[in-house]
Amino acid sequence: MIIHSYYDEPESLISPGDFLGERKYICETAIATFSHEIFRTVLDLYPHTEAANIGSANGHRPVYLLDIDGKKVIFYMSGIGATLAGNDIIEMQWQTGIKNLIIFGSAGALDSKATNGRYVIPTSAYRDEGMSYHYAPPSDYMEIKNGEKLGKIFEQLELPYVMGKVWTTDAPYRETKQAVEKRKSEGCIAVEMELAGLQAVCDFYNVELYSFLVTGDILDESKYRPEGLYEANHSLEKFFIALKILTMINNN
């Protein structure tokens, strides 16, 4: 069973170094987006150089070092889903040496009254995916360790937000009515595809994760409503919030 996939061994037979060579230390903080539109726009806005790449048989995705008013930050577009996004972190971190990762994305609303018009700051994630079980002992939920810290940052920035549990799934087309009701009964306010795996990977590799979400599609009504998903995915405002978070965590 998948819950028995975790072994308390720090070393693996395969290392990122087998493919990427020696570790590099370029920058302490990275920002990641899932949006190709945000990714393209940010590269148009700021000077950048290619610092690394994430590669596979599908091809290579560049990882950039941005220069934002003299401040350096790693920036890349993450794969979607816990497995792709988690492995992206491992390869990106090996090539850059980052200690902090700020990542933002979209989610489906399980409690639209709570999430409407507010950013979602996850406090824990239901582990309905596979990646986290290879990097952390089995449990129903993965604690999102910097949730409380990020909430205080949003309060200082005077941004509307709600904190709560989320549901991480790698099977969006199996978000059934029963599954939704079960997660809602446990207090989940949103559903997404990466967070439990990302937190497990970051914990394993000693990376501080800061994650926030914007809900777009609605799952807590009688009929599924996807019309808000585009804005939730591609709004550039999330990147500028990530820059403010970067400044605040670096100043603390």
Rosetta silent file (secondary structure, phi, psi, omega in degrees, C-alpha in Angstrom):
SEQUENCE: MIIHSYYDEPESLISPGDFLGERKYICETAIATFSHEIFRTVLDLYPHTEAANIGSANGHRPVYLLDIDGKKVIFYMSGIGATLAGNDIIEMQWQTGIKNLIIFGSAGALDSKATNGRYVIPTSAYRDEGMSYHYAPPSDYMEIKNGEKLGKIFEQLELPYVMGKVWTTDAPYRETKQAVEKRKSEGCIAVEMELAGLQAVCDFYNVELYSFLVTGDILDESKYRPEGLYEANHSLEKFFIALKILTMINNN
SCORE:     score description
SCORE:     0.000 S_00000001
   1 L     0.000  152.479 -175.333    0.000    0.000    0.000 S_00000001
   2 H   -63.122  -30.690 -178.146    1.126    3.544   -0.690 S_00000001
   3 H   -68.929  -10.097  177.842    1.105    4.508    2.991 S_00000001
   4 H  -102.773   20.269 -176.656    3.960    2.031    3.522 S_00000001
   5 L   -86.952   -6.078 -177.409    6.215    3.695    0.927 S_00000001
   6 L   -90.421  128.791  175.720    8.208    5.771    3.414 S_00000001
   7 L  -123.698  131.788 -175.535   11.591    4.447    4.562 S_00000001
   8 L   -79.051   66.617  178.548   13.631    6.317    7.153 S_00000001
   9 L  -128.186  121.042 -177.637   16.775    6.451    5.024 S_00000001
  10 L   -71.067  -26.652 -176.615   18.359    9.826    4.214 S_00000001
  11 L  -104.829  146.285  176.605   20.204    8.567    1.132 S_00000001
  12 L  -116.355  160.675  177.055   18.744    7.153   -2.085 S_00000001
  13 L   -63.950  -35.069 -179.438   20.355    5.044   -4.783 S_00000001
  14 L  -106.742  132.210  178.232   19.689    7.844   -7.289 S_00000001
  15 L  -118.457  150.153  172.537   20.817   11.413   -6.572 S_00000001
  16 L   -55.429  -29.616  179.474   20.113   14.607   -8.523 S_00000001
  17 H   -63.385  -23.320  177.964   23.871   14.857   -8.817 S_00000001
  18 H   -63.709  -25.540 -179.089   23.886   11.795  -11.062 S_00000001
  19 H  -108.820  -27.430 -168.612   22.186   13.946  -13.702 S_00000001
  20 H  -113.533   -3.953 -179.983   23.058   17.506  -12.700 S_00000001
  21 L    80.618 -156.990 -175.885   26.622   17.341  -11.405 S_00000001
  22 L   -68.085  151.396  177.400   27.865   19.141   -8.303 S_00000001
  23 L   -65.115  147.328  177.903   25.515   21.182   -6.141 S_00000001
  24 L  -122.571  153.388 -179.797   25.427   24.927   -6.751 S_00000001
  25 L  -130.029   99.762 -172.330   24.613   27.803   -4.400 S_00000001
  26 L  -110.412  -40.246 -168.960   23.333   30.811   -6.302 S_00000001
  27 L  -157.313  153.014 -175.607   20.474   32.363   -4.367 S_00000001
  28 L   -90.951  -22.803 -173.174   18.542   31.849   -1.123 S_00000001
  29 E  -130.006  140.764  175.756   14.950   32.366   -2.305 S_00000001
  30 E  -123.834  149.221  170.280   12.857   31.122   -5.214 S_00000001
  31 E  -119.548  133.227  179.360    9.420   32.084   -6.482 S_00000001
  32 E  -124.952  142.490  174.578    7.452   29.554   -8.518 S_00000001
  33 E  -124.455  156.635  172.230    4.303   29.918  -10.576 S_00000001
  34 L   -99.566   -3.449 -171.519    2.106   27.380  -12.336 S_00000001
  35 L   -98.567  122.911  176.659    0.950   29.954  -14.902 S_00000001
  36 H   -67.382  -28.564 -179.889    2.602   30.240  -18.311 S_00000001
  37 H   -72.412  -44.536  175.981    1.088   33.734  -18.625 S_00000001
  38 H   -62.684  -42.965 -179.144    2.575   34.978  -15.341 S_00000001
  39 H   -57.883  -49.009 -178.323    5.870   33.312  -16.233 S_00000001
  40 H   -65.738  -41.330 -177.974    6.096   35.044  -19.610 S_00000001
  41 H   -66.270  -42.558  179.858    5.027   38.437  -18.254 S_00000001
  42 H   -61.913  -40.510  179.325    7.541   38.399  -15.388 S_00000001
  43 H   -67.321  -28.015  174.448   10.370   37.608  -17.796 S_00000001
  44 H   -72.860  -27.816 -173.927    9.272   40.588  -19.915 S_00000001
  45 H   -84.422  -32.492 -168.762    9.313   42.848  -16.844 S_00000001
  46 L  -126.763  144.076  172.308   12.663   42.023  -15.234 S_00000001
  47 L   -60.032  144.531 -176.605   16.243   41.394  -16.374 S_00000001
  48 E  -156.047  155.678  172.858   17.113   37.719  -16.060 S_00000001
  49 E  -132.211  151.005  177.942   19.684   35.096  -16.826 S_00000001
  50 E   -75.459  124.091 -176.009   19.256   31.345  -17.116 S_00000001
  51 E  -104.940  -25.954 -175.364   20.594   29.787  -13.924 S_00000001
  52 E  -165.798 -179.008  172.305   19.570   26.141  -14.292 S_00000001
  53 E  -150.988  152.643  177.096   17.144   23.868  -16.031 S_00000001
  54 E  -108.611  117.153 -170.614   14.727   21.109  -15.156 S_00000001
  55 E  -124.652  157.062  174.611   14.979   18.362  -17.726 S_00000001
  56 E  -161.591 -174.919  176.593   13.456   15.062  -18.768 S_00000001
  57 L   -64.689  -17.777  176.669   12.684   13.102  -21.911 S_00000001
  58 L   -76.073  -17.692 -175.879    9.856   15.619  -22.458 S_00000001
  59 E   129.978 -169.744 -175.266   12.380   18.441  -22.833 S_00000001
  60 E  -120.676  140.629  174.639   13.933   21.145  -20.668 S_00000001
  61 E  -117.282  123.157 -176.661   12.364   23.994  -18.683 S_00000001
  62 E   -73.434  149.439  172.090   14.680   26.865  -17.781 S_00000001
  63 E  -113.120  127.086 -172.497   15.112   28.216  -14.260 S_00000001
  64 E  -109.465  153.495  169.419   15.929   31.919  -14.208 S_00000001
  65 E  -105.753  112.247  179.614   17.727   34.298  -11.875 S_00000001
  66 E   -87.501  149.015  170.331   15.775   37.570  -11.822 S_00000001
  67 E  -113.371  107.888 -177.393   17.251   40.951  -10.988 S_00000001
  68 E  -115.500   98.076 -178.702   14.524   42.997   -9.289 S_00000001
  69 L    53.298   42.485  178.264   15.857   46.409   -8.329 S_00000001
  70 L    87.421   -8.466  177.563   19.191   44.861   -7.432 S_00000001
  71 E   -95.683  139.246 -178.206   17.692   41.926   -5.540 S_00000001
  72 E  -100.453  137.067  176.205   18.263   38.414   -6.880 S_00000001
  73 E  -149.016  137.416  174.201   15.551   35.737   -6.859 S_00000001
  74 E   -75.542  140.457 -178.192   15.220   32.386   -8.592 S_00000001
  75 E  -140.891  131.799  178.363   12.070   32.114  -10.730 S_00000001
  76 E  -152.909  163.712  176.191   10.625   29.113  -12.528 S_00000001
  77 E  -100.726  118.532 -176.812    7.393   27.581  -13.790 S_00000001
  78 L   -78.978  148.022  166.730    6.460   24.490  -11.822 S_00000001
  79 L   -66.166  158.961 -177.538    4.958   21.352  -13.225 S_00000001
  80 L   -96.925  139.350 -177.052    1.384   20.639  -12.144 S_00000001
  81 L    98.974  149.247 -172.201    0.619   17.865   -9.657 S_00000001
  82 H   -60.738  -38.691 -177.145    2.497   16.821   -6.543 S_00000001
  83 H   -67.715  -50.852  179.575    4.937   14.468   -8.280 S_00000001
  84 H   -63.954  -47.226 -177.473    6.067   16.878  -11.001 S_00000001
  85 H   -64.553  -38.782  178.992    6.101   19.892   -8.705 S_00000001
  86 H   -66.544  -44.539  178.105    7.961   18.008   -5.978 S_00000001
  87 H   -67.215  -32.390  175.311   10.656   16.698   -8.304 S_00000001
  88 H   -59.698  -43.029  178.786   10.989   20.189   -9.794 S_00000001
  89 H   -59.732  -45.057 -177.180   11.841   21.509   -6.326 S_00000001
  90 H   -60.573  -47.134 -178.258   14.486   18.831   -5.832 S_00000001
  91 H   -72.650  -37.931  178.067   16.246   19.537   -9.133 S_00000001
  92 H   -64.712  -44.913 -177.536   15.859   23.310   -8.867 S_00000001
  93 H   -66.741  -35.655  178.153   17.195   23.368   -5.300 S_00000001
  94 H   -61.210  -37.099 -175.190   20.176   21.171   -6.207 S_00000001
  95 H   -90.112   -9.258 -175.390   21.202   23.660   -8.900 S_00000001
  96 H  -126.873  -25.808 -179.474   20.537   26.866   -6.969 S_00000001
  97 L    77.515   19.389 -175.635   20.893   26.165   -3.237 S_00000001
  98 L   -63.474  150.989  177.159   17.695   28.007   -2.285 S_00000001
  99 L  -111.701  -21.413 -179.389   16.502   27.925    1.329 S_00000001
 100 E  -126.648  139.206  176.416   13.075   29.540    0.862 S_00000001
 101 E  -129.710  123.970  173.434   10.384   28.807   -1.713 S_00000001
 102 E  -107.799  121.036 -177.832    7.328   30.993   -2.304 S_00000001
 103 E  -134.938  137.361 -177.571    4.771   29.295   -4.523 S_00000001
 104 E  -132.695  152.272 -179.217    1.254   30.382   -5.428 S_00000001
 105 E  -164.016 -166.481 -178.948   -1.531   28.825   -7.435 S_00000001
 106 E  -107.015  165.185  178.998   -5.239   28.267   -7.845 S_00000001
 107 E  -151.385  161.176  172.832   -7.654   26.017   -5.989 S_00000001
 108 E   -90.491  139.338 -178.541  -11.246   24.882   -6.080 S_00000001
 109 E   -81.127  124.598  170.840  -13.511   26.325   -3.410 S_00000001
 110 L  -100.020  -14.955  175.685  -15.050   23.835   -0.979 S_00000001
 111 L  -141.124   81.050 -171.761  -16.368   26.665    1.197 S_00000001
 112 H   -65.627  -27.229  176.840  -16.996   29.568   -1.166 S_00000001
 113 H   -64.033  -36.579 -179.036  -18.461   31.772    1.569 S_00000001
 114 H   -79.076  -36.077 -171.223  -15.137   31.594    3.417 S_00000001
 115 H   -95.428  -17.596 -175.817  -12.819   31.852    0.401 S_00000001
 116 L   -61.263  123.935  178.480  -14.646   34.324   -1.867 S_00000001
 117 L    76.180    9.821 -178.406  -12.602   37.497   -2.218 S_00000001
 118 L  -130.473  147.753  169.278   -9.852   36.189    0.063 S_00000001
 119 E   -74.885  146.447  178.769   -6.490   34.553   -0.409 S_00000001
 120 E  -102.091  123.201  174.877   -6.294   31.052    1.055 S_00000001
 121 E  -109.758  108.085 -177.413   -3.390   30.293    3.380 S_00000001
 122 E   -69.932  141.197  174.775   -3.267   26.524    4.007 S_00000001
 123 E  -106.038  -26.390  174.035   -2.578   25.235    7.502 S_00000001
 124 E  -158.383  160.150 -176.251   -2.617   21.512    6.606 S_00000001
 125 E  -132.878  127.158  175.090   -3.216   19.414    3.500 S_00000001
 126 E   -68.424  131.430 -168.392   -5.071   16.114    3.159 S_00000001
 127 E   -92.266   73.085  178.809   -2.682   13.665    1.520 S_00000001
 128 E  -101.208   46.558  178.844   -4.711   12.289   -1.380 S_00000001
 129 L  -146.290 -178.440 -175.284   -1.620   11.995   -3.607 S_00000001
 130 L  -105.212  -28.315 -170.970    1.459    9.793   -3.758 S_00000001
 131 H   -59.681  -45.103 -173.013    4.517   12.012   -3.528 S_00000001
 132 H   -62.368  -27.867 -175.918    4.303   12.892    0.165 S_00000001
 133 H   -73.811   -9.811  174.660    4.294    9.232    1.263 S_00000001
 134 H   -94.256  -11.835 -175.253    7.847    8.817   -0.021 S_00000001
 135 L  -121.125   -3.582  179.101    9.152   11.824    1.907 S_00000001
 136 L  -152.067  148.465  177.181    7.251   11.773    5.203 S_00000001
 137 L   -56.716  152.180 -175.638    5.773    9.115    7.509 S_00000001
 138 L   -64.888  142.998  174.691    2.130    8.267    6.752 S_00000001
 139 L  -167.455  162.633  178.673   -0.651   10.438    8.157 S_00000001
 140 L   -70.200  -41.154 -175.502   -3.959   11.769    6.909 S_00000001
 141 E  -122.405  147.526  173.231   -2.820   15.397    6.872 S_00000001
 142 E  -103.959  123.572  177.200    0.471   17.168    6.240 S_00000001
 143 E   -68.850  132.725  174.733    1.086   20.190    8.447 S_00000001
 144 L   -94.233  100.558 -161.254    1.904   23.330    6.453 S_00000001
 145 L   -66.375  -31.472 -177.699    4.535   24.649    8.791 S_00000001
 146 L  -100.142   17.623  179.124    4.708   28.298    7.763 S_00000001
 147 H   -59.391  -48.462 -178.999    0.953   28.823    7.515 S_00000001
 148 H   -63.913  -41.624  179.248    0.732   30.852   10.719 S_00000001
 149 H   -62.715  -42.183 -179.640    3.790   32.913    9.769 S_00000001
 150 H   -67.707  -35.953  176.341    2.352   33.643    6.338 S_00000001
 151 H   -58.910  -42.175  178.585   -0.966   34.641    7.906 S_00000001
 152 H   -65.082  -35.819  177.760    0.838   37.283    9.996 S_00000001
 153 H   -65.848  -44.287  178.736    2.563   38.556    6.843 S_00000001
 154 H   -63.057  -35.530  177.011   -0.776   38.884    5.028 S_00000001
 155 H   -65.211  -43.427  177.951   -2.143   40.740    8.039 S_00000001
 156 H   -64.278  -33.942  178.916    0.772   43.173    7.953 S_00000001
 157 L   -81.301   -4.676 -179.759    0.222   43.629    4.208 S_00000001
 158 L    57.869   43.138  176.660   -3.500   44.244    4.883 S_00000001
 159 L  -100.963  139.968  177.647   -4.514   41.572    2.383 S_00000001
 160 L   -70.929  131.040 -177.586   -7.809   39.688    2.783 S_00000001
 161 E  -151.415  161.331  172.046   -7.158   36.070    3.658 S_00000001
 162 E  -135.990  141.395  178.683   -8.604   32.973    5.264 S_00000001
 163 E  -107.738  145.593  177.999   -6.646   30.144    6.845 S_00000001
 164 E   174.214  178.376  178.095   -7.705   26.511    6.811 S_00000001
 165 E   -73.176  149.495  171.624   -7.220   22.944    5.695 S_00000001
 166 E  -127.440  167.202 -179.267   -6.958   22.049    2.022 S_00000001
 167 E  -115.062  117.709  175.415   -7.282   18.802    0.106 S_00000001
 168 E   -97.091  121.631  178.332   -4.394   17.754   -2.161 S_00000001
 169 E  -131.925  146.356  172.852   -5.426   15.310   -4.859 S_00000001
 170 L  -102.672   14.309 -179.101   -3.713   13.980   -7.971 S_00000001
 171 L  -132.644   72.345 -175.669   -7.037   12.907   -9.495 S_00000001
 172 H   -60.919  -27.715  179.707   -9.097   16.052  -10.238 S_00000001
 173 H   -82.801    6.251  172.356  -11.565   14.113  -12.364 S_00000001
 174 H  -119.150   28.083  171.794  -12.394   11.980   -9.321 S_00000001
 175 L   -81.570   78.935 -174.608  -13.478   14.848   -7.115 S_00000001
 176 L   -80.738  168.062  179.548  -16.823   13.165   -6.550 S_00000001
 177 H   -60.003  -43.710  179.649  -19.714   14.465   -4.486 S_00000001
 178 H   -63.855  -42.290 -179.725  -18.988   11.987   -1.692 S_00000001
 179 H   -64.341  -43.246  178.798  -15.304   12.876   -1.650 S_00000001
 180 H   -60.587  -47.112 -179.048  -16.066   16.593   -1.544 S_00000001
 181 H   -63.593  -36.251  178.562  -18.521   16.168    1.320 S_00000001
 182 H   -64.152  -47.311 -179.614  -16.025   14.040    3.259 S_00000001
 183 H   -66.878  -38.414  177.577  -13.270   16.616    2.967 S_00000001
 184 H   -62.636  -38.537 -178.928  -15.666   19.450    3.812 S_00000001
 185 H   -65.177  -22.349  178.304  -16.792   17.589    6.935 S_00000001
 186 L   -90.386   -2.343  177.266  -13.153   17.559    8.082 S_00000001
 187 L   100.823    8.108  178.710  -12.869   21.312    7.627 S_00000001
 188 E   -71.196  134.275 -178.741  -11.202   21.561    4.207 S_00000001
 189 E  -108.053   -8.872 -179.051  -12.006   24.865    2.507 S_00000001
 190 E  -155.731  161.094  178.474  -10.236   24.297   -0.830 S_00000001
 191 E  -128.983  135.756  179.428   -8.871   21.582   -3.101 S_00000001
 192 E  -146.864 -170.067 -167.385   -5.615   21.691   -5.101 S_00000001
 193 L  -124.043    2.571 -171.565   -3.038   19.310   -6.563 S_00000001
 194 L  -130.946  -30.713 -156.512    0.401   19.920   -5.063 S_00000001
 195 H   -61.570  -43.850 -179.691    0.675   21.148   -1.519 S_00000001
 196 H   -58.836  -43.695  178.437    0.954   17.962    0.566 S_00000001
 197 H   -66.945  -40.546 -179.977    3.717   16.683   -1.692 S_00000001
 198 H   -63.024  -43.569 -179.355    5.504   20.034   -1.805 S_00000001
 199 H   -64.530  -41.530  179.470    5.567   20.354    1.970 S_00000001
 200 H   -62.102  -43.679  179.085    6.887   16.815    2.413 S_00000001
 201 H   -65.233  -44.996 -179.434    9.669   17.399   -0.122 S_00000001
 202 H   -62.694  -41.014  177.046   10.572   20.792    1.369 S_00000001
 203 H   -60.580  -43.050 -176.865   10.731   19.320    4.863 S_00000001
 204 H   -63.639  -37.093 -175.657   12.999   16.518    3.632 S_00000001
 205 L  -103.307   13.369  175.632   15.405   18.940    1.914 S_00000001
 206 L    58.206   45.995  173.954   15.250   21.692    4.584 S_00000001
 207 L  -110.192  133.298  177.970   13.514   24.258    2.396 S_00000001
 208 E   -83.725  120.345 -176.062   11.101   26.735    3.997 S_00000001
 209 E  -101.060  131.778  174.618    7.829   26.665    2.046 S_00000001
 210 E  -125.766  114.582 -173.830    5.462   29.639    1.822 S_00000001
 211 E  -131.400  136.425  172.214    2.303   28.901   -0.154 S_00000001
 212 E  -138.937  157.504 -171.866   -0.919   30.774   -0.821 S_00000001
 213 E  -130.962  159.505  169.874   -3.838   30.100   -3.129 S_00000001
 214 E  -125.893  126.678  179.283   -6.671   31.843   -4.927 S_00000001
 215 E   -80.621  140.311  179.091   -9.918   29.928   -5.412 S_00000001
 216 E  -123.703  -67.108  178.944  -11.451   30.016   -8.866 S_00000001
 217 E   -78.149  153.948 -173.355  -13.765   27.116   -9.619 S_00000001
 218 E  -114.272  126.075 -179.702  -16.595   26.350   -7.188 S_00000001
 219 L  -116.722    1.843 -175.587  -17.324   22.820   -5.895 S_00000001
 220 L  -105.302   21.721  175.304  -19.677   23.491   -2.977 S_00000001
 221 L  -117.567  175.708 -174.962  -22.802   24.254   -5.015 S_00000001
 222 L   -66.283  -25.415  179.517  -25.286   22.000   -6.754 S_00000001
 223 L  -131.349  136.627  179.601  -23.493   22.462  -10.087 S_00000001
 224 L   -61.773  134.328 -179.492  -19.759   22.806  -10.727 S_00000001
 225 E  -123.762  108.251 -176.979  -18.776   26.357  -11.707 S_00000001
 226 L   -96.202    1.118 -165.774  -15.406   26.779  -13.477 S_00000001
 227 L   -65.865  -21.781  179.813  -15.752   30.371  -14.683 S_00000001
 228 L   -89.325    2.522 -171.926  -13.423   31.929  -12.112 S_00000001
 229 H   -70.371  -37.301 -177.729  -10.544   29.563  -12.796 S_00000001
 230 H   -60.662  -49.154 -179.716   -8.763   31.600  -15.479 S_00000001
 231 H   -62.860  -40.795  179.619   -8.380   34.666  -13.255 S_00000001
 232 H   -62.994  -35.940 -179.842   -7.312   32.514  -10.301 S_00000001
 233 H   -73.440  -41.375 -162.131   -4.633   30.864  -12.432 S_00000001
 234 H  -116.358    4.561  179.457   -3.205   33.861  -14.253 S_00000001
 235 L   -65.495  123.333 -176.856   -3.649   37.017  -12.152 S_00000001
 236 L   -69.552  -18.619 -178.427   -0.251   38.755  -12.008 S_00000001
 237 H   -56.092  -33.138 -179.463   -1.082   40.258   -8.615 S_00000001
 238 H   -60.988  -36.338  178.949   -0.015   36.997   -6.961 S_00000001
 239 H   -65.601  -41.561 -179.394    3.553   37.487   -8.180 S_00000001
 240 H   -68.215  -32.197  172.859    3.761   40.972   -6.689 S_00000001
 241 H   -65.347  -41.571  178.047    2.456   39.612   -3.386 S_00000001
 242 H   -59.110  -37.991  177.690    5.187   36.949   -3.546 S_00000001
 243 H   -63.942  -38.615  177.986    7.776   39.733   -3.921 S_00000001
 244 H   -67.428  -39.666  176.865    6.450   41.404   -0.782 S_00000001
 245 H   -61.317  -43.980  179.106    6.591   38.084    1.083 S_00000001
 246 H   -55.616  -47.651 -179.139   10.177   37.625   -0.098 S_00000001
 247 H   -61.787  -41.248 -175.240   11.177   41.015    1.321 S_00000001
 248 H   -72.822  -37.652  179.612    9.480   40.334    4.659 S_00000001
 249 H   -74.556  -28.872  178.149   10.948   36.875    5.234 S_00000001
 250 H   -75.946  -24.354  179.982   14.414   38.105    4.266 S_00000001
 251 H   -86.520  -13.092 -178.836   14.143   41.025    6.683 S_00000001
 252 L   -88.345    0.000    0.000   13.128   38.821    9.645 S_00000001
